[in-house]
Every structure is written in structure tokens, then in C-alpha cells.
Amino acid sequence: MMELFIAPDGAVTAIYAETIDLETLGKPAISRASHVEPDESGHWFAQIVNGPNLGPFAKRSEALTAEIKWLTENRLLGQP
């Protein structure tokens, strides 16, 4: 599921997914907000750009879930 956050000025923000063609909403401006990477022991971390390092997680899917949750709560919902 892809959630779109629409500001009063009409700007749309989302965590990138290929669920819809974002160009239908205008010209997208895409920037990296995080990286999900394993360490040398096989534990997974979600490294948020200009934010915390989440983890360790046993599974990549757990790191991805934590990454989306953090970005949604702190970058998308936290925006004016």
C-alpha cells in the first residue's frame, strides 16, 4: 500500500513505491531518505538520512517495516 500525504498547497509527499505512476500528479522530485543494509554478521539496519540508525533486525523485512514506520511518523506526518 502506498500512502499519499497532501499538503494544503497541493504538494504530495510519499514513500516511493511503484504502486502508481507519480508523474500523473506532476513532476516528481525523488530523494533518498534511508538505506537498508546488512552488517558483517547478517543483521539488518535501516539507516535514516539525517536521522537514527534503526536495528539490528534479524530479517530484512523487519528493517524495511521499521524504516517505513519511522519515515511515516517522523518525516511525513511530522511535516506542516
Phi, psi and omega in degrees: 000138179245124179260133176254134178248119186250120180281161179305332179276001178094355178293136181250131177235144180202162168276125188304134172207165180261026181295317176229161176279106184298338179294343176291343179262355184130185180285117181286147171242106187254132177222151180284131179251344184193170175225142172244118186221152173273158171264184183293344179265357180090008175275149183255142179228142171257113182259109183275129177296126183055039180204197185283167172255110184268135177133185012277154176237146180287330183236147177300320181299326177292321178293319178297318178297316179295320179300310181296318179298312182296313181297319180297312184288326189254335181251321183272308180285337181279355180280148177292000000 
